[in-house]
Amino acid sequence: MGITIASLRLAPSFQLRTVPHQEAAARFLVLSTMSFQSYAHVAVRAPLEVIKDQSLFRVRTIAVLMIVCNPLIHWCWAYLYPQPYESFAWRLASVLAGVVLLLASFRYKPGDQILEAIYLFTSFFGTVFLGAWFYIGNSANEVWLASFCVLSMLYFTSTDWRLAVIGAVSAVVVAFLFFPMFYPVRWAEISGDLFLGPALVVTVFTIATALLAHAIDKNVRLLQLENQFNALGVAAHEVRTPLAGVGLLGEAITTRLYELKAGQPIDAESLNAMREIASEIERNVEATADLISTHLANANPLHRFSHREPVTMSTAAYDAVRSFEASDASRLRVVGVKMTSDFTIMADRTIIAQVFRNLLENAYTATLKRHPRAPHDSIRIFLTTDTSKKRGRCEIWDFGVGIKKSDLQKIFSPFFSTSDGMGHGLGLTFVRSAVRAYGGSISVESTETSGTLFSLEFPLVNP
């Protein structure tokens, strides 16, 4: 049965019919070709990225590897397992190139043309060129074929795939052109053994694998970028809610001020109303500040958690409880604090207070799902120390609706929420980041019938 690609038509979604194998294969070929063309169009036309991810860490890692590894490799191939054409001069040149790249990384930033030029030459010279050169010089043996493949993989992870393809091919061509000039006798001995089929197959397979790794890495980075945009959207939505509340409260204050301006005396009821409005504004501003801090911390945790000071955990716990109760009269005496021993940690006081508030809000939400009104002491904070381990322990209990077993492994993941769309899914991500940043650990135990326990442990100050 002859089938032309142009004649293929997909059946309507409501119509079922048998599709011949040849037609199904042709459709698959068409769809695969279209998908590949779409990906290739985007990948080929994308801007060149000389330094992958514009990362100084990547630049300095390549530089340090060249400085440290080349002397070790030279010792290995010159003394431990001698290779006929191991060259101290080439190794020294590679080390010097690494030094130049390392120094340049402290003077220039990613995106600077000078740094990119140095990086492009250094990564080319220290990986695929030296790999191809020593591969030829050492009779194209299996050891150097493997070394060339490993160096090619490293090269493909360090720069744009288009530059890497050009660089890998150029390295082989340059090595083939210049090696006979330096070692004509050696070239005559080995030139007949260089074009082995297995070597070509392995090299092509290595490059194909490197390209696949690049595609996977690109896809992961696109997903990360998508998550960042989602976070911005969530942040905008969450910040808008308390700000809208502040706006309404501002209108209420304006109305009261007009009444005063009209000469109406202010009575006790109006005065209390003004005080409540002021308190509500303070709570909304605090909620907005906490939300912004959470997003900033999740975006740049190392910078956010850099400040350290002695923090007494009982003080932080009681402050968090007072803040929790102040937002609503129905929350009074819902949280109880008990301790066998107090302890002090090195952390940021405001961050620890926010950790407590996030966990208390989650516990309160879970409690309300089981009880129309949260009972007294239905949420408990317990503080204790383990002097043998030099660690302090903080436990936060609730007796509300527990977490499903299938969700326990997901609750610390960004954007995952068990609050039926009411939360942004970043609170527990922030909590875990903060606890770990201060040298602590966090664990959770929960059942759907008995509630949830969060356990936080921190290293003690002067235990």
Buried (B, 14 or more C-beta within 10 A) or exposed (E): EEEEEEEEEEEEEEEEEEEEEEBEEBBEEEEEEEEEEEEEEEBEEEEEBBBBEEEBEBBBEBBEBBBEBBBEBBEEBBEEEEBEBBBEEBBEBBBBBBBBBBEBBEEBEBEBEEBBEBBBBBBBBBBBBBBBBBBBBBBBBEEBBBBBBEBBBBBBBBBBBBBBBEBBEBBBEBBBEEBBEEBEEBBEEBBEEBEEEEBEEBBEEBBEBBBEBBEEBBEEEEEEEEEEEBBEEBBEEBBEEBEEBBEEBEEBBEEBEEEEEEEEEEEEEBEEBBEEBEEBBEBBBBBBEBBEBBBBBBEEBEEBBEEEEEBBBBBBBBBBBEBBBBBEEEBEEBBBBEBEEBBBBBBBBBBBBBBBBBBBBBBBBBBBEBEEEBEEBBBBBBBBBBEEEEBBBBBBBBBBBBBEEEBBEBBBBBEBBBBEEEBBBBBBBBBBBBBEBBEBBBEBBBEEEEBBBBBBBBBBBEB
